Amino acid sequence: MSKIDPKKKVAKPIVDDTNQQLTALTEALQRERADSQNIRRRHEQEMSSLGDYVKINVIKDLLPVIDNFERSIKHIPNNLKDDEYIAGIKSILKQFEKVIKDLGVEKIETVGHPFNPAYHEAISMEEGDGDTETVVEELQPGYKINDQVIRHSIVKVKPGFLNNPEDKVNKGE
């Protein structure tokens, strides 16, 4: 007859229970790590979005200043065009333009391009013939960062063909 060791009977359930606990704790740790990574990723996205939001608001505040510099340069009397003071004002405008360009801001293309309500705000429609609404005059420049519009371009629109000769070919002319 063989003798049954009571320790062996007791040890197997303890090992099984310990393995189950180890598996459960490992799974819980993996879930916590995944949650931690998700929180970190979400925080980074929120900080990036907040940075973009602040940048856009600062740029919105600067755009009227840039507009005023551009208007003042357009209305310089002929006798002052070569004045050093005017050259200084022009260099300030160039500096503003460089700063916003370095921030990723770009002007929205207008004159000669098709009208796009996502980027342009039309205030008048001139008469013309054609199927494509084309921007013929820019009254106020618009700006964007990537595809996010900071300010729409205010434009005049005229139906007609674009300056691109391929567009006439595509229309069947």
Beta strands, then each sheet from edge to edge (+ up, - down):
strand 1: 105-107
strand 2: 120-125
strand 3: 133-140
strand 4: 143-145
strand 5: 148-151
strand 6: 153-159
sheet 1: 1+ 4- 5+
sheet 2: 2+ 6+ 3-
end
